[in-house]
Amino acid sequence: MSVGDSIDLRYTGISSLPDNIEVYRSIYLHANRITNIVYRELWKHDHYTVFAAWLNGKCCVVVNEKIYTLGKFFGGAPAADVEQAARECVAELEQRRQTGGAA
């Protein structure tokens, strides 16, 4: 499934992302409704939803709706709490994938 730029899944019945989804800029969704991502919500200075998902054939980090490759995200000096949340999400998503869990 290729949508290219951005996709809004907030008001759909979708509960998991397709394995072959390609979306490169932004993905809008309710993280608590999608079963094959791992997310954290942060409320320190502002509200952030950070999640890891398999997008474009690889593990990516999404902050709010903006999609980052792992290299771009971790190379961009994110805030410490956002970076920690992303690391936890990526590790959990990769563990699920290795053990055959719901990822």
C-alpha positions as CSV (number, residue, x, y, z in Angstrom):
1,M,0.0,0.0,0.0
2,S,1.7,3.2,-1.1
3,V,0.3,6.6,-0.2
4,G,3.5,8.6,-0.8
5,D,3.3,11.8,1.2
6,S,0.9,11.7,4.2
7,I,-2.1,9.7,5.4
8,D,-4.7,10.3,8.0
9,L,-6.0,7.1,9.7
10,R,-7.6,8.8,12.8
11,Y,-11.2,8.3,11.7
12,T,-11.0,4.9,10.1
13,G,-11.6,1.4,11.5
14,I,-8.0,0.4,10.8
15,S,-6.4,-1.3,13.8
16,S,-3.1,-2.3,12.4
17,L,-0.8,-0.9,9.7
18,P,-0.3,-3.0,6.6
19,D,3.1,-4.7,6.4
20,N,3.8,-3.0,3.0
21,I,2.7,0.5,3.8
22,E,4.7,3.3,2.3
23,V,4.2,6.8,3.6
24,Y,7.1,9.2,3.8
25,R,6.1,12.5,5.4
26,S,3.3,12.2,8.0
27,I,1.0,9.7,9.5
28,Y,-1.9,10.7,11.6
29,L,-3.4,8.1,13.8
30,H,-4.7,7.3,17.3
31,A,-1.7,5.3,18.7
32,N,-3.8,3.4,21.2
33,R,-5.9,1.9,18.4
34,I,-3.1,0.5,16.3
35,T,-1.9,-2.9,17.5
36,N,1.3,-3.2,15.5
37,I,3.1,-0.1,16.8
38,V,4.8,0.7,20.1
39,Y,4.1,4.1,21.5
40,R,4.7,6.4,24.5
41,E,3.0,9.6,25.4
42,L,5.0,12.4,27.0
43,W,3.5,15.4,28.8
44,K,6.5,17.3,30.1
45,H,6.5,20.7,28.3
46,D,4.1,19.8,25.6
47,H,2.2,16.7,24.5
48,Y,4.2,14.3,22.3
49,T,3.2,10.9,21.0
50,V,6.3,9.0,20.0
51,F,6.0,5.6,18.3
52,A,8.0,3.1,16.4
53,A,6.4,1.4,13.4
54,W,7.4,-0.6,10.3
55,L,7.0,1.9,7.5
56,N,8.6,1.9,4.1
57,G,10.1,-1.5,4.7
58,K,12.0,-0.5,7.8
59,C,11.7,0.5,11.4
60,C,10.9,4.2,11.7
61,V,10.3,6.7,14.6
62,V,7.2,8.9,14.5
63,V,7.0,12.0,16.7
64,N,3.4,13.2,16.7
65,E,2.8,12.7,13.0
66,K,6.2,13.3,11.4
67,I,8.1,10.2,10.2
68,Y,11.8,9.8,10.7
69,T,14.2,7.0,9.6
70,L,16.2,5.9,12.6
71,G,19.4,7.6,11.3
72,K,17.7,10.9,10.7
73,F,15.9,10.9,14.1
74,F,18.8,9.9,16.3
75,G,21.2,12.0,14.2
76,G,19.1,15.1,14.8
77,A,19.7,15.6,18.6
78,P,16.1,15.1,19.8
79,A,15.1,16.2,23.3
80,A,16.4,13.6,25.9
81,D,12.9,12.4,27.0
82,V,11.7,12.1,23.4
83,E,14.9,10.2,22.5
84,Q,14.5,7.8,25.4
85,A,10.9,7.2,24.5
86,A,11.9,6.5,20.9
87,R,14.7,4.1,22.0
88,E,12.2,2.2,24.2
89,C,9.7,2.0,21.4
90,V,12.2,0.8,18.8
91,A,13.6,-1.8,21.1
92,E,10.2,-3.2,22.0
93,L,9.1,-3.2,18.4
94,E,12.2,-5.1,17.3
95,Q,11.8,-7.6,20.1
96,R,8.2,-8.2,19.1
97,R,9.3,-8.8,15.5
98,Q,12.1,-11.2,16.6
99,T,9.8,-13.2,18.8
100,G,6.9,-13.3,16.4
101,G,4.7,-11.1,18.6
102,A,2.1,-8.7,17.4
103,A,4.2,-6.3,15.4
